[in-house]
Structures are given as structure tokens and as C-alpha cells.
Amino acid sequence: MTLQQAFIRKASGRYKRTRAISEFLQFAISICPDRLTLDDVVRWAGGFNNHDFYNTAAVEIAVGYHRNELGYTFCDGLMNDLWRAVLEGFGPGTNQVPEPFYEIYIAFDAGEYHRRPDKSDDPVAEFTNPDIAELVTRLRL
């Protein structure tokens, strides 16, 4: 059993609201290394403007990452795929960004870019890890 599969097993029992999210994460793991399509997100979220879905999925991704049950590359890619779907839902009067989804997206995004020209820094350790740890602590997850 992989770390991601073990995470899904644990997440499935947390609370009823997470069951659909656990199934969504299982789907994302099953297609890895392929990426989610916009059609995949609509199938799971029911539409591009389902902020509850994005927030709940992002929190589960952050918790799984924080507990070392999901890897950075997987989580970052999944958050990027979900962000693309959030943007697809933008339109006149519908440009709200779900929170804490956006905060979690930014935390993973911060790990993508080296700040030093020689790339001797570790942006995941310096930015993503502390941001996710702070969020998990603040949300008492």
C-alpha cells in the first residue's frame, strides 16, 4: 500500500463530509502521474464554483502533506489543477477565490520557485512546509 493509499484509508473515516473528497483524492492518485482535466473537476465538484469542494479538498491535501502521507509533487500538481478549475469559474460577478483553498494553493506554489540564482535554497522546506504547518495548527486539523 502506498502512502497516498494509506492516507485515503485514514481520510475516509474522518467525517462524512470528507468521504466524497477521499474518493476524489483516490481518483487523483489513481490517474497519477497524469493530471486532472477540467472535466474531471466538474465531475467531482459538480461545477467550477463549488467553493466548499475546493476548500475541503485543499484542507485534506494540506493535512495529508503535513502528515507526510502525500508528497509535495503530487499535492502541488493537484492544487495547480484545482486552481485552473477555480479560474475557469471566474466570470462577471463571480471572481471570488475560496479560502482556505487559496492560502493552501499559495503555500504549495511557493515551493515551486528557487529564490537564489544558484538554486542552493530549498523553497519547499523554507516556504511550503512552514506555511502548511501553520495553517494546520491554526485550523486545528
Secondary structure, DSSP 8 states (H G I E B T S, - for coil): --HHHHHHHHHHTT-HHHHHHHHHHHHHHHHTTS---HHHHHHHHSSTT-HHHHHHHHHHHHHHHHTTSS-HHHHHHHHHHHHHHHHHT--TT-----TTHHHHHHHHHHTT--SSTT--S-HIIIIIHHHHHHHHHHTT-
